[in-house]
Amino acid sequence: MRDEFLKTHIDDRGVATLTMNRPEVHNAFDDALIAALTGELRRLEADDRVRVVVLAAAGRSFSAGADLSWMRRMADYTREENLADALGLAELMRTLNDLKKPTIASIQGAAFGGGVGLVACCDVAVASRRVTFCLSEVKLGLIPAVISPYVVEAIGPRAARRYFQSAEPFDAAEAHRLGLVHEVVAEEELATAVDKLSGAFLANGPRAMTAAKKLVARVASGPIDEAMVRDTAERIAAARASDEGKEGLCAFLEKRKPAWVNPIPTPILP
């Protein structure tokens, strides 16, 4: 990982903050940053010390989407090269969306194009009031294709039909109304809001949260039929029988904190 454009910090609680660090280009991403983000997310997912992942950005912008110099190179690509390149970005979005650990987007500045996709892929998004969002691809004769499954899931098809085609910018209040972000706070309160959310995640069973994320994906994708009813029953039965489920129930009955709250800390290396 090239330290100059991507930084990771893991605190002693296990909260990993992954910061895009290209403020001079508004944290726009190219193929190198896409590969680095994907690789680092996978590394954090595999790291047992990490319990929460915060996606943040340096400077005044969260992400301007695609880097202009990268887009110029893509203009000369063959269709096959463009497909391979697009699949790289698609894999980043899928990796972030499906991460087994809770994810929080800390949005301090403008998010355009693919930057909106990153926001939509996180489990929770908190934005500063000054943030502007824009799905700007059609202004360049393009479409927000690989981010569309996640953005449409977040804001719904009706709003997507408007903003995918109009490329109108919208503010944080509208993003909140649409469901793209969960909380809107003053800029100076952003870090506190993200820390509070991290604390909420840290109080919960790590494996239960992974299972809960998978549960949402399952029930959102199908009808409430016999298969759905059976599947949900099997999931709660498995959770109850798990070591984590037994520990959580025992802790509740014994009026103590479960083992995953304030565990013996493991030294965190930079």
C-alpha positions as CSV (number, residue, x, y, z in Angstrom):
1,M,0.0,0.0,0.0
2,R,1.4,3.4,-1.0
3,D,1.2,5.5,2.2
4,E,0.9,8.8,0.3
5,F,-2.6,8.2,-1.0
6,L,-4.2,5.8,1.5
7,K,-3.7,5.7,5.3
8,T,-4.9,3.2,7.9
9,H,-5.1,3.7,11.7
10,I,-6.3,1.1,14.1
11,D,-7.1,2.3,17.6
12,D,-6.9,0.2,20.8
13,R,-10.6,-0.6,20.6
14,G,-10.3,-2.2,17.2
15,V,-11.7,0.7,15.2
16,A,-9.9,0.9,11.9
17,T,-10.0,4.3,10.1
18,L,-9.2,4.0,6.4
19,T,-8.5,7.4,5.0
20,M,-8.3,8.3,1.3
21,N,-5.4,10.8,1.1
22,R,-5.4,12.5,-2.3
23,P,-6.8,15.9,-1.3
24,E,-5.0,17.7,-4.2
25,V,-7.4,15.9,-6.6
26,H,-10.4,15.8,-4.2
27,N,-9.7,12.1,-3.4
28,A,-10.7,11.1,-6.9
29,F,-9.8,7.5,-7.6
30,D,-7.8,5.8,-10.3
31,D,-6.9,2.2,-10.9
32,A,-4.1,2.3,-8.3
33,L,-6.3,3.7,-5.5
34,I,-9.1,1.3,-6.4
35,A,-6.7,-1.7,-6.1
36,A,-5.2,-0.3,-2.9
37,L,-8.6,0.3,-1.3
38,T,-9.8,-3.2,-2.2
39,G,-6.7,-4.8,-0.9
40,E,-6.8,-2.9,2.4
41,L,-10.4,-3.6,3.0
42,R,-9.8,-7.3,2.6
43,R,-6.8,-7.1,4.9
44,L,-8.9,-5.3,7.6
45,E,-11.6,-7.9,7.2
46,A,-9.1,-10.7,7.9
47,D,-7.5,-8.9,10.9
48,D,-9.1,-10.3,14.1
49,R,-8.1,-7.1,16.0
50,V,-10.4,-5.0,13.8
51,R,-14.1,-4.8,14.8
52,V,-15.3,-1.6,13.0
53,V,-14.1,0.0,9.7
54,V,-14.5,3.7,9.2
55,L,-14.0,5.1,5.6
56,A,-12.9,8.7,5.7
57,A,-11.1,11.2,3.5
58,A,-8.5,13.9,3.9
59,G,-9.0,17.5,2.7
60,R,-12.2,19.3,1.8
61,S,-13.8,16.6,-0.4
62,F,-14.8,13.0,0.4
63,S,-14.3,11.9,-3.2
64,A,-14.8,13.4,-6.6
65,G,-15.3,10.0,-8.2
66,A,-13.1,9.1,-11.1
67,D,-9.7,10.9,-11.6
68,L,-9.6,12.9,-14.8
69,S,-6.2,11.6,-15.9
70,W,-7.5,8.1,-15.4
71,M,-10.5,8.9,-17.5
72,R,-8.4,10.3,-20.3
73,R,-6.4,7.0,-20.3
74,M,-9.7,5.0,-20.4
75,A,-10.9,6.9,-23.5
76,D,-8.1,5.2,-25.5
77,Y,-8.8,1.7,-24.0
78,T,-10.4,-1.1,-26.1
79,R,-13.8,-2.4,-25.0
80,E,-12.1,-5.4,-23.4
81,E,-9.7,-3.1,-21.5
82,N,-12.6,-0.9,-20.4
83,L,-14.4,-4.0,-19.1
84,A,-11.4,-5.2,-17.1
85,D,-11.1,-1.7,-15.6
86,A,-14.8,-1.4,-14.8
87,L,-14.7,-4.8,-13.1
88,G,-11.9,-3.6,-10.8
89,L,-14.2,-0.7,-9.6
90,A,-17.1,-3.1,-9.3
91,E,-15.0,-5.4,-7.1
92,L,-14.1,-2.5,-4.8
93,M,-17.8,-1.7,-4.4
94,R,-18.8,-5.3,-3.7
95,T,-15.9,-5.8,-1.3
96,L,-17.0,-2.7,0.7
97,N,-20.7,-3.6,0.5
98,D,-20.2,-7.2,1.7
99,L,-17.5,-6.6,4.3
100,K,-18.1,-8.9,7.3
101,K,-17.5,-6.1,9.8
102,P,-19.6,-2.9,10.4
103,T,-18.6,0.0,8.1
104,I,-19.2,3.7,8.6
105,A,-18.7,6.4,6.0
106,S,-17.5,9.6,7.6
107,I,-18.3,12.2,4.9
108,Q,-16.7,15.6,5.6
109,G,-16.9,17.0,2.0
110,A,-18.4,16.6,-1.5
111,A,-19.1,13.2,-2.9
112,F,-19.5,12.9,-6.6
113,G,-20.0,9.9,-8.9
114,G,-18.2,6.9,-7.6
115,G,-17.8,8.7,-4.3
116,V,-21.6,8.4,-3.8
117,G,-21.2,4.7,-4.5
118,L,-18.7,4.3,-1.7
119,V,-21.1,6.0,0.7
120,A,-24.0,3.7,-0.4
121,C,-21.8,0.6,0.2
122,C,-21.2,1.5,3.8
123,D,-23.5,0.2,6.5
124,V,-23.9,3.6,8.1
125,A,-23.2,7.0,6.6
126,V,-22.7,10.3,8.6
127,A,-22.3,13.5,6.7
128,S,-21.4,17.1,7.5
129,R,-24.1,19.6,6.8
130,R,-21.9,21.3,4.2
131,V,-21.6,18.2,2.0
132,T,-22.9,18.2,-1.6
133,F,-23.7,15.0,-3.4
134,C,-23.9,14.5,-7.2
135,L,-24.4,11.5,-9.5
136,S,-22.7,13.4,-12.3
137,E,-21.8,10.7,-14.8
138,V,-24.3,11.7,-17.5
139,K,-22.7,15.1,-17.8
140,L,-19.7,13.3,-19.3
141,G,-21.9,11.0,-21.5
142,L,-21.4,8.2,-19.0
143,I,-23.7,6.3,-16.6
144,P,-23.2,5.4,-12.9
145,A,-23.3,1.7,-13.8
146,V,-21.2,-0.3,-11.3
147,I,-22.4,1.8,-8.3
148,S,-26.0,1.6,-9.3
149,P,-27.0,-1.6,-7.4
150,Y,-25.9,0.0,-4.1
151,V,-27.2,3.6,-4.8
152,V,-30.6,2.3,-6.0
153,E,-30.8,0.1,-2.9
154,A,-30.1,3.2,-0.8
155,I,-32.3,5.8,-2.4
156,G,-34.8,3.8,-4.3
157,P,-35.5,3.5,-8.0
158,R,-37.8,6.6,-8.1
159,A,-35.1,9.0,-6.8
160,A,-32.5,7.2,-8.9
161,R,-34.4,7.9,-12.1
162,R,-34.2,11.6,-11.3
163,Y,-30.7,12.0,-10.1
164,F,-29.1,9.5,-12.5
165,Q,-30.5,11.5,-15.4
166,S,-30.5,15.0,-14.2
167,A,-27.0,15.0,-12.5
168,E,-28.4,17.7,-10.1
169,P,-26.3,18.3,-7.0
170,F,-28.2,17.7,-3.8
171,D,-27.3,18.7,-0.2
172,A,-26.9,16.6,2.9
173,A,-30.5,17.2,4.0
174,E,-31.8,15.8,0.8
175,A,-29.3,12.8,1.0
176,H,-30.8,12.1,4.5
177,R,-34.3,12.4,3.2
178,L,-33.5,9.9,0.4
179,G,-31.9,7.4,2.8
180,L,-28.3,7.8,1.4
181,V,-27.0,9.0,4.7
182,H,-28.3,8.2,8.2
183,E,-27.2,11.3,10.1
184,V,-26.3,14.9,9.2
185,V,-24.3,16.9,11.7
186,A,-22.3,20.1,12.0
187,E,-18.8,19.7,10.6
188,E,-17.2,20.0,14.0
189,E,-19.4,17.2,15.3
190,L,-18.6,14.7,12.7
191,A,-15.8,12.9,14.5
192,T,-17.9,12.6,17.7
193,A,-20.9,11.2,15.8
194,V,-18.7,8.6,14.1
195,D,-17.1,7.7,17.4
196,K,-20.5,7.3,19.0
197,L,-21.6,4.9,16.2
198,S,-18.4,3.0,16.5
199,G,-19.1,2.6,20.2
200,A,-22.6,1.2,19.5
201,F,-21.1,-1.4,17.2
202,L,-18.4,-2.4,19.7
203,A,-21.1,-3.2,22.3
204,N,-22.5,-5.9,20.1
205,G,-21.6,-9.5,19.2
206,P,-19.1,-9.4,16.2
207,R,-20.4,-12.6,14.6
208,A,-24.0,-11.6,15.3
209,M,-23.5,-8.3,13.4
210,T,-22.0,-10.2,10.4
211,A,-25.0,-12.5,10.5
212,A,-27.4,-9.5,10.8
213,K,-25.9,-7.9,7.7
214,K,-26.4,-11.1,5.8
215,L,-30.0,-11.4,7.1
216,V,-30.8,-7.9,5.7
217,A,-29.5,-9.0,2.3
218,R,-31.6,-12.2,2.4
219,V,-34.9,-10.8,3.5
220,A,-34.7,-7.7,1.2
221,S,-34.3,-10.0,-1.9
222,G,-37.3,-12.2,-1.7
223,P,-41.0,-12.6,-0.8
224,I,-42.2,-13.6,2.6
225,D,-42.9,-17.2,1.6
226,E,-42.4,-20.6,3.3
227,A,-38.7,-20.6,2.2
228,M,-38.2,-17.2,3.8
229,V,-39.9,-18.2,7.1
230,R,-37.9,-21.4,7.3
231,D,-34.6,-19.6,6.5
232,T,-35.1,-17.0,9.2
233,A,-36.0,-19.6,11.8
234,E,-32.9,-21.6,10.9
235,R,-30.8,-18.4,11.3
236,I,-32.0,-17.6,14.8
237,A,-31.7,-21.2,15.8
238,A,-28.0,-21.2,14.7
239,A,-27.4,-17.9,16.5
240,R,-28.9,-19.2,19.8
241,A,-26.8,-22.3,19.6
242,S,-23.6,-20.4,18.9
243,D,-20.9,-19.7,21.5
244,E,-21.5,-16.0,21.0
245,G,-25.3,-16.4,21.4
246,K,-24.8,-18.4,24.6
247,E,-22.4,-15.9,26.0
248,G,-24.7,-13.0,25.3
249,L,-27.6,-14.6,26.9
250,C,-25.6,-15.7,30.0
251,A,-24.2,-12.2,30.4
252,F,-27.7,-10.7,30.3
253,L,-29.1,-13.1,32.9
254,E,-26.0,-12.6,35.1
255,K,-26.2,-8.8,34.7
256,R,-22.7,-8.5,33.4
257,K,-21.1,-7.3,30.2
258,P,-20.5,-10.0,27.5
259,A,-16.9,-11.1,26.7
260,W,-16.7,-9.0,23.6
261,V,-17.2,-5.7,25.5
262,N,-13.8,-4.4,26.8
263,P,-11.9,-7.5,25.9
264,I,-8.2,-7.8,27.0
265,P,-6.6,-5.5,24.5
266,T,-4.2,-6.8,21.9
267,P,-1.3,-4.5,21.1
268,I,-2.0,-2.5,17.9
269,L,0.9,-1.9,15.7
270,P,0.9,1.2,13.4
